[in-house]
Amino acid sequence: MAVRPIVPPVVASTAFPVRIEGPGSQPEQDNRSQEAPSEGTPHAHGPGRPKDIPEVAVVLNQRIIHRESLDSSVPAALKLKRRIKRFALDNELDHLPIGDIVAVAMDEWLTTRGF
């Protein structure tokens, strides 16, 4: 599975911390750590990606990957399972490992927050 950067959708006000950037823009870590969230408690910004954590593309492109379970449930209203299946069909993919999608998304989310 090739890993490509994703462009997040622009989101209006929300209590959940999301990255709001335009296509092709670089994250502004200095500004983001000083911004006050619109709602809720501010989240801590970590010291940066740990040096012993490899890039997600390096891990996912290995032939053998040791895995661990990450249990979660997602809002049904987002229809993520259906959308993932549609993406796989539209891109003629036989197999689209949901675990790899989750790994890319969570790694990106944590890295942008300095963890």
LINJO-V846951 format. One record per pair of residues at least 24 apart in sequence whose ideal C-beta (glycine too) atoms are under 10 Angstrom apart, sorted by the first residue. I is the first residue (numbers start at 0). J is the second residue. D is the distance in Angstrom with one decimal. If there is no record, write none. Layout:
((I & J & D) (I & J & D))
This chain:
((0 & 56 & 9.5) (0 & 59 & 5.9) (0 & 60 & 7.7) (0 & 92 & 8.6) (0 & 94 & 8.6) (0 & 95 & 7.7) (0 & 96 & 6.7) (0 & 99 & 5.5) (0 & 100 & 9.0) (0 & 103 & 9.2) (1 & 56 & 8.2) (1 & 59 & 8.8) (1 & 60 & 7.8) (2 & 54 & 8.7) (2 & 55 & 6.1) (2 & 56 & 4.2) (2 & 57 & 9.2) (2 & 58 & 9.3) (2 & 59 & 5.7) (2 & 60 & 7.4) (2 & 99 & 8.0) (2 & 100 & 10.0) (2 & 102 & 9.2) (2 & 103 & 5.9) (2 & 106 & 9.6) (3 & 56 & 8.9) (3 & 103 & 9.1) (4 & 56 & 9.8) (4 & 103 & 9.5) (4 & 107 & 8.4) (5 & 100 & 9.9) (5 & 103 & 7.6) (5 & 104 & 7.9) (5 & 107 & 7.3) (7 & 104 & 9.8) (7 & 107 & 8.9) (7 & 108 & 9.8) (7 & 111 & 9.9) (11 & 37 & 9.7) (12 & 36 & 9.9) (12 & 37 & 5.3) (12 & 38 & 7.1) (13 & 37 & 7.9) (13 & 38 & 7.6) (13 & 39 & 9.4) (14 & 38 & 4.5) (14 & 39 & 4.7) (14 & 40 & 9.5) (15 & 39 & 8.4) (16 & 41 & 9.1) (16 & 42 & 5.6) (16 & 108 & 8.8) (16 & 111 & 9.7) (16 & 112 & 7.7) (17 & 108 & 8.9) (18 & 107 & 8.5) (18 & 108 & 8.0) (18 & 111 & 5.8) (18 & 112 & 9.1) (20 & 111 & 9.7) (26 & 107 & 9.9) (26 & 110 & 9.2) (26 & 111 & 5.5) (28 & 111 & 7.7) (28 & 112 & 9.3) (28 & 113 & 7.3) (31 & 111 & 7.9) (31 & 112 & 8.6) (31 & 113 & 9.5) (32 & 112 & 9.0) (32 & 113 & 7.6) (42 & 112 & 6.8) (42 & 113 & 10.0) (43 & 112 & 8.3) (43 & 113 & 8.5) (43 & 114 & 8.9) (44 & 111 & 9.7) (44 & 112 & 6.1) (44 & 113 & 4.8) (44 & 114 & 8.6) (45 & 109 & 8.1) (45 & 110 & 9.3) (45 & 112 & 6.2) (45 & 113 & 3.3) (45 & 114 & 4.0) (46 & 113 & 6.1) (46 & 114 & 8.4) (47 & 110 & 8.7) (47 & 112 & 10.0) (47 & 113 & 5.2) (47 & 114 & 8.3) (48 & 106 & 8.9) (48 & 109 & 8.0) (48 & 110 & 5.1) (48 & 111 & 9.5) (48 & 112 & 9.8) (48 & 113 & 7.4) (48 & 114 & 7.4) (49 & 110 & 9.9) (49 & 114 & 8.0) (52 & 106 & 8.3) (52 & 109 & 9.2) (52 & 110 & 8.6) (52 & 114 & 9.4) (53 & 106 & 9.9) (54 & 106 & 8.3) (54 & 110 & 9.2) (55 & 99 & 8.7) (55 & 102 & 6.1) (55 & 103 & 5.5) (55 & 104 & 9.6) (55 & 105 & 9.0) (55 & 106 & 4.4) (55 & 107 & 7.7) (55 & 110 & 8.6) (56 & 103 & 8.5) (56 & 106 & 9.6) (58 & 99 & 9.4) (58 & 102 & 7.7) (58 & 103 & 10.0) (58 & 106 & 8.8) (59 & 96 & 8.8) (59 & 98 & 9.6) (59 & 99 & 5.5) (59 & 102 & 6.8) (59 & 103 & 7.4) (59 & 106 & 9.6) (64 & 96 & 9.8) (64 & 98 & 9.2) (64 & 99 & 8.9) (64 & 102 & 9.3) (66 & 96 & 9.8) (66 & 98 & 6.7) (66 & 99 & 9.8) (66 & 102 & 9.0) (67 & 98 & 9.8) (68 & 98 & 9.0) (69 & 98 & 7.9) (69 & 101 & 6.6) (69 & 102 & 8.4) (69 & 105 & 7.6) (71 & 101 & 7.8) (71 & 105 & 9.5) (73 & 101 & 9.7))
